[in-house]
Amino acid sequence: MKKYTPLHYPFTGLICCLIVGCASAFMKVTPGSDSVNLQSAADARNCQSLGKVTVGVVAEVGFYTRSADDVEANLLQLARNSAVSAGADTVVKAEIPEYGRRAFGLYKCNN
């Protein structure tokens, strides 16, 4: 069995930081997702519900935790991508089952 020396740990940490730091750069943007609106539940009450989606991203790698703003931005982009696939034009934030995951309601508000 191979033993790891203390020199391996900084290298592993660096690789983890690079992967997590570049996670936003690899986020796929579905065409049309930029026109999907984020609204509150109250604002979407007169809209047609098309269901719910739960999305998730990498929020922690080893000892490194991504910033809440970056995680939320990625979750919102994934929700917008899902909205386009479902024919929705609006998303509404719902519960947070755990850090790095969030549920969104999908709505059709514009006819």
PyMOL CGO cylinders between C-alpha atoms (Angstrom):
from pymol import cmd
from pymol.cgo import CYLINDER

trace = [
    CYLINDER, 0.00, 0.00, 0.00, 1.39, 3.39, -0.98, 0.3, 1, 1, 1, 1, 1, 1,
    CYLINDER, 1.39, 3.39, -0.98, 1.96, 5.92, 1.80, 0.3, 1, 1, 1, 1, 1, 1,
    CYLINDER, 1.96, 5.92, 1.80, 1.23, 9.56, 1.18, 0.3, 1, 1, 1, 1, 1, 1,
    CYLINDER, 1.23, 9.56, 1.18, 3.69, 12.13, 2.39, 0.3, 1, 1, 1, 1, 1, 1,
    CYLINDER, 3.69, 12.13, 2.39, 2.69, 15.56, 3.73, 0.3, 1, 1, 1, 1, 1, 1,
    CYLINDER, 2.69, 15.56, 3.73, 3.67, 16.99, 0.34, 0.3, 1, 1, 1, 1, 1, 1,
    CYLINDER, 3.67, 16.99, 0.34, 0.68, 15.29, -1.25, 0.3, 1, 1, 1, 1, 1, 1,
    CYLINDER, 0.68, 15.29, -1.25, -1.85, 17.18, 0.88, 0.3, 1, 1, 1, 1, 1, 1,
    CYLINDER, -1.85, 17.18, 0.88, -1.20, 20.72, -0.41, 0.3, 1, 1, 1, 1, 1, 1,
    CYLINDER, -1.20, 20.72, -0.41, -1.30, 19.42, -3.98, 0.3, 1, 1, 1, 1, 1, 1,
    CYLINDER, -1.30, 19.42, -3.98, -4.64, 17.71, -3.35, 0.3, 1, 1, 1, 1, 1, 1,
    CYLINDER, -4.64, 17.71, -3.35, -6.00, 20.85, -1.71, 0.3, 1, 1, 1, 1, 1, 1,
    CYLINDER, -6.00, 20.85, -1.71, -4.89, 22.95, -4.68, 0.3, 1, 1, 1, 1, 1, 1,
    CYLINDER, -4.89, 22.95, -4.68, -6.62, 20.62, -7.13, 0.3, 1, 1, 1, 1, 1, 1,
    CYLINDER, -6.62, 20.62, -7.13, -9.84, 20.74, -5.07, 0.3, 1, 1, 1, 1, 1, 1,
    CYLINDER, -9.84, 20.74, -5.07, -9.76, 24.55, -4.95, 0.3, 1, 1, 1, 1, 1, 1,
    CYLINDER, -9.76, 24.55, -4.95, -9.23, 24.77, -8.71, 0.3, 1, 1, 1, 1, 1, 1,
    CYLINDER, -9.23, 24.77, -8.71, -12.13, 22.41, -9.40, 0.3, 1, 1, 1, 1, 1, 1,
    CYLINDER, -12.13, 22.41, -9.40, -14.51, 24.24, -7.08, 0.3, 1, 1, 1, 1, 1, 1,
    CYLINDER, -14.51, 24.24, -7.08, -13.32, 27.68, -8.19, 0.3, 1, 1, 1, 1, 1, 1,
    CYLINDER, -13.32, 27.68, -8.19, -13.98, 26.84, -11.83, 0.3, 1, 1, 1, 1, 1, 1,
    CYLINDER, -13.98, 26.84, -11.83, -17.37, 25.20, -11.20, 0.3, 1, 1, 1, 1, 1, 1,
    CYLINDER, -17.37, 25.20, -11.20, -19.26, 28.32, -12.29, 0.3, 1, 1, 1, 1, 1, 1,
    CYLINDER, -19.26, 28.32, -12.29, -17.30, 28.49, -15.53, 0.3, 1, 1, 1, 1, 1, 1,
    CYLINDER, -17.30, 28.49, -15.53, -18.58, 25.01, -16.48, 0.3, 1, 1, 1, 1, 1, 1,
    CYLINDER, -18.58, 25.01, -16.48, -22.24, 25.84, -15.80, 0.3, 1, 1, 1, 1, 1, 1,
    CYLINDER, -22.24, 25.84, -15.80, -24.21, 25.15, -18.98, 0.3, 1, 1, 1, 1, 1, 1,
    CYLINDER, -24.21, 25.15, -18.98, -26.59, 27.93, -20.01, 0.3, 1, 1, 1, 1, 1, 1,
    CYLINDER, -26.59, 27.93, -20.01, -29.61, 26.74, -21.98, 0.3, 1, 1, 1, 1, 1, 1,
    CYLINDER, -29.61, 26.74, -21.98, -30.65, 29.10, -24.78, 0.3, 1, 1, 1, 1, 1, 1,
    CYLINDER, -30.65, 29.10, -24.78, -33.68, 31.08, -23.61, 0.3, 1, 1, 1, 1, 1, 1,
    CYLINDER, -33.68, 31.08, -23.61, -32.89, 30.69, -19.90, 0.3, 1, 1, 1, 1, 1, 1,
    CYLINDER, -32.89, 30.69, -19.90, -31.91, 34.35, -19.66, 0.3, 1, 1, 1, 1, 1, 1,
    CYLINDER, -31.91, 34.35, -19.66, -35.55, 35.31, -20.24, 0.3, 1, 1, 1, 1, 1, 1,
    CYLINDER, -35.55, 35.31, -20.24, -36.85, 33.17, -17.33, 0.3, 1, 1, 1, 1, 1, 1,
    CYLINDER, -36.85, 33.17, -17.33, -37.90, 35.40, -14.43, 0.3, 1, 1, 1, 1, 1, 1,
    CYLINDER, -37.90, 35.40, -14.43, -37.33, 34.83, -10.72, 0.3, 1, 1, 1, 1, 1, 1,
    CYLINDER, -37.33, 34.83, -10.72, -40.42, 35.86, -8.75, 0.3, 1, 1, 1, 1, 1, 1,
    CYLINDER, -40.42, 35.86, -8.75, -41.81, 35.48, -5.27, 0.3, 1, 1, 1, 1, 1, 1,
    CYLINDER, -41.81, 35.48, -5.27, -44.63, 33.02, -4.58, 0.3, 1, 1, 1, 1, 1, 1,
    CYLINDER, -44.63, 33.02, -4.58, -47.02, 35.95, -4.10, 0.3, 1, 1, 1, 1, 1, 1,
    CYLINDER, -47.02, 35.95, -4.10, -46.16, 37.39, -7.51, 0.3, 1, 1, 1, 1, 1, 1,
    CYLINDER, -46.16, 37.39, -7.51, -46.69, 34.02, -9.21, 0.3, 1, 1, 1, 1, 1, 1,
    CYLINDER, -46.69, 34.02, -9.21, -50.06, 33.22, -7.56, 0.3, 1, 1, 1, 1, 1, 1,
    CYLINDER, -50.06, 33.22, -7.56, -51.99, 34.00, -10.78, 0.3, 1, 1, 1, 1, 1, 1,
    CYLINDER, -51.99, 34.00, -10.78, -49.65, 31.95, -12.95, 0.3, 1, 1, 1, 1, 1, 1,
    CYLINDER, -49.65, 31.95, -12.95, -50.09, 28.36, -14.14, 0.3, 1, 1, 1, 1, 1, 1,
    CYLINDER, -50.09, 28.36, -14.14, -48.00, 25.92, -12.10, 0.3, 1, 1, 1, 1, 1, 1,
    CYLINDER, -48.00, 25.92, -12.10, -45.98, 23.50, -14.21, 0.3, 1, 1, 1, 1, 1, 1,
    CYLINDER, -45.98, 23.50, -14.21, -44.51, 21.57, -11.30, 0.3, 1, 1, 1, 1, 1, 1,
    CYLINDER, -44.51, 21.57, -11.30, -41.40, 21.68, -9.21, 0.3, 1, 1, 1, 1, 1, 1,
    CYLINDER, -41.40, 21.68, -9.21, -37.74, 20.92, -9.77, 0.3, 1, 1, 1, 1, 1, 1,
    CYLINDER, -37.74, 20.92, -9.77, -34.96, 20.29, -7.26, 0.3, 1, 1, 1, 1, 1, 1,
    CYLINDER, -34.96, 20.29, -7.26, -31.47, 21.18, -8.44, 0.3, 1, 1, 1, 1, 1, 1,
    CYLINDER, -31.47, 21.18, -8.44, -28.08, 20.71, -6.86, 0.3, 1, 1, 1, 1, 1, 1,
    CYLINDER, -28.08, 20.71, -6.86, -24.47, 21.78, -7.31, 0.3, 1, 1, 1, 1, 1, 1,
    CYLINDER, -24.47, 21.78, -7.31, -21.15, 21.01, -5.68, 0.3, 1, 1, 1, 1, 1, 1,
    CYLINDER, -21.15, 21.01, -5.68, -21.03, 23.20, -2.59, 0.3, 1, 1, 1, 1, 1, 1,
    CYLINDER, -21.03, 23.20, -2.59, -18.14, 21.61, -0.70, 0.3, 1, 1, 1, 1, 1, 1,
    CYLINDER, -18.14, 21.61, -0.70, -15.01, 19.78, -1.75, 0.3, 1, 1, 1, 1, 1, 1,
    CYLINDER, -15.01, 19.78, -1.75, -12.99, 18.45, 1.12, 0.3, 1, 1, 1, 1, 1, 1,
    CYLINDER, -12.99, 18.45, 1.12, -12.37, 21.30, 3.52, 0.3, 1, 1, 1, 1, 1, 1,
    CYLINDER, -12.37, 21.30, 3.52, -13.34, 24.01, 1.02, 0.3, 1, 1, 1, 1, 1, 1,
    CYLINDER, -13.34, 24.01, 1.02, -16.89, 25.44, 1.03, 0.3, 1, 1, 1, 1, 1, 1,
    CYLINDER, -16.89, 25.44, 1.03, -18.01, 27.59, -1.90, 0.3, 1, 1, 1, 1, 1, 1,
    CYLINDER, -18.01, 27.59, -1.90, -19.52, 31.01, -1.22, 0.3, 1, 1, 1, 1, 1, 1,
    CYLINDER, -19.52, 31.01, -1.22, -23.29, 31.10, -0.74, 0.3, 1, 1, 1, 1, 1, 1,
    CYLINDER, -23.29, 31.10, -0.74, -23.63, 33.67, -3.54, 0.3, 1, 1, 1, 1, 1, 1,
    CYLINDER, -23.63, 33.67, -3.54, -21.86, 31.43, -6.06, 0.3, 1, 1, 1, 1, 1, 1,
    CYLINDER, -21.86, 31.43, -6.06, -23.88, 28.39, -5.02, 0.3, 1, 1, 1, 1, 1, 1,
    CYLINDER, -23.88, 28.39, -5.02, -27.17, 30.31, -5.26, 0.3, 1, 1, 1, 1, 1, 1,
    CYLINDER, -27.17, 30.31, -5.26, -26.25, 31.72, -8.67, 0.3, 1, 1, 1, 1, 1, 1,
    CYLINDER, -26.25, 31.72, -8.67, -25.54, 28.20, -9.96, 0.3, 1, 1, 1, 1, 1, 1,
    CYLINDER, -25.54, 28.20, -9.96, -28.76, 26.82, -8.48, 0.3, 1, 1, 1, 1, 1, 1,
    CYLINDER, -28.76, 26.82, -8.48, -30.77, 29.62, -10.10, 0.3, 1, 1, 1, 1, 1, 1,
    CYLINDER, -30.77, 29.62, -10.10, -29.14, 28.96, -13.48, 0.3, 1, 1, 1, 1, 1, 1,
    CYLINDER, -29.14, 28.96, -13.48, -29.98, 25.26, -13.25, 0.3, 1, 1, 1, 1, 1, 1,
    CYLINDER, -29.98, 25.26, -13.25, -33.57, 26.14, -12.34, 0.3, 1, 1, 1, 1, 1, 1,
    CYLINDER, -33.57, 26.14, -12.34, -33.81, 28.51, -15.31, 0.3, 1, 1, 1, 1, 1, 1,
    CYLINDER, -33.81, 28.51, -15.31, -32.42, 25.78, -17.58, 0.3, 1, 1, 1, 1, 1, 1,
    CYLINDER, -32.42, 25.78, -17.58, -35.09, 23.38, -16.24, 0.3, 1, 1, 1, 1, 1, 1,
    CYLINDER, -35.09, 23.38, -16.24, -37.79, 26.00, -16.75, 0.3, 1, 1, 1, 1, 1, 1,
    CYLINDER, -37.79, 26.00, -16.75, -36.93, 26.30, -20.43, 0.3, 1, 1, 1, 1, 1, 1,
    CYLINDER, -36.93, 26.30, -20.43, -37.15, 22.50, -20.81, 0.3, 1, 1, 1, 1, 1, 1,
    CYLINDER, -37.15, 22.50, -20.81, -40.56, 22.48, -19.05, 0.3, 1, 1, 1, 1, 1, 1,
    CYLINDER, -40.56, 22.48, -19.05, -41.98, 25.42, -21.04, 0.3, 1, 1, 1, 1, 1, 1,
    CYLINDER, -41.98, 25.42, -21.04, -42.04, 27.68, -17.99, 0.3, 1, 1, 1, 1, 1, 1,
    CYLINDER, -42.04, 27.68, -17.99, -41.12, 31.36, -18.01, 0.3, 1, 1, 1, 1, 1, 1,
    CYLINDER, -41.12, 31.36, -18.01, -40.90, 31.93, -14.25, 0.3, 1, 1, 1, 1, 1, 1,
    CYLINDER, -40.90, 31.93, -14.25, -39.22, 30.22, -11.29, 0.3, 1, 1, 1, 1, 1, 1,
    CYLINDER, -39.22, 30.22, -11.29, -39.99, 30.65, -7.59, 0.3, 1, 1, 1, 1, 1, 1,
    CYLINDER, -39.99, 30.65, -7.59, -37.52, 29.68, -4.86, 0.3, 1, 1, 1, 1, 1, 1,
    CYLINDER, -37.52, 29.68, -4.86, -38.84, 27.01, -2.52, 0.3, 1, 1, 1, 1, 1, 1,
    CYLINDER, -38.84, 27.01, -2.52, -37.28, 25.01, 0.31, 0.3, 1, 1, 1, 1, 1, 1,
    CYLINDER, -37.28, 25.01, 0.31, -33.60, 24.32, 0.81, 0.3, 1, 1, 1, 1, 1, 1,
    CYLINDER, -33.60, 24.32, 0.81, -33.16, 20.64, 1.67, 0.3, 1, 1, 1, 1, 1, 1,
    CYLINDER, -33.16, 20.64, 1.67, -29.42, 21.10, 2.25, 0.3, 1, 1, 1, 1, 1, 1,
    CYLINDER, -29.42, 21.10, 2.25, -26.62, 23.47, 1.31, 0.3, 1, 1, 1, 1, 1, 1,
    CYLINDER, -26.62, 23.47, 1.31, -26.02, 23.14, -2.42, 0.3, 1, 1, 1, 1, 1, 1,
    CYLINDER, -26.02, 23.14, -2.42, -29.57, 22.01, -3.22, 0.3, 1, 1, 1, 1, 1, 1,
    CYLINDER, -29.57, 22.01, -3.22, -32.79, 23.97, -3.66, 0.3, 1, 1, 1, 1, 1, 1,
    CYLINDER, -32.79, 23.97, -3.66, -36.30, 23.33, -4.91, 0.3, 1, 1, 1, 1, 1, 1,
    CYLINDER, -36.30, 23.33, -4.91, -37.95, 25.75, -7.34, 0.3, 1, 1, 1, 1, 1, 1,
    CYLINDER, -37.95, 25.75, -7.34, -41.53, 26.04, -8.52, 0.3, 1, 1, 1, 1, 1, 1,
    CYLINDER, -41.53, 26.04, -8.52, -41.94, 26.30, -12.30, 0.3, 1, 1, 1, 1, 1, 1,
    CYLINDER, -41.94, 26.30, -12.30, -44.67, 28.59, -13.64, 0.3, 1, 1, 1, 1, 1, 1,
    CYLINDER, -44.67, 28.59, -13.64, -46.09, 29.84, -16.91, 0.3, 1, 1, 1, 1, 1, 1,
    CYLINDER, -46.09, 29.84, -16.91, -47.04, 33.48, -16.32, 0.3, 1, 1, 1, 1, 1, 1,
    CYLINDER, -47.04, 33.48, -16.32, -47.01, 34.99, -19.81, 0.3, 1, 1, 1, 1, 1, 1,
    CYLINDER, -47.01, 34.99, -19.81, -49.47, 33.59, -22.34, 0.3, 1, 1, 1, 1, 1, 1,
]
cmd.load_cgo(trace, "trace")
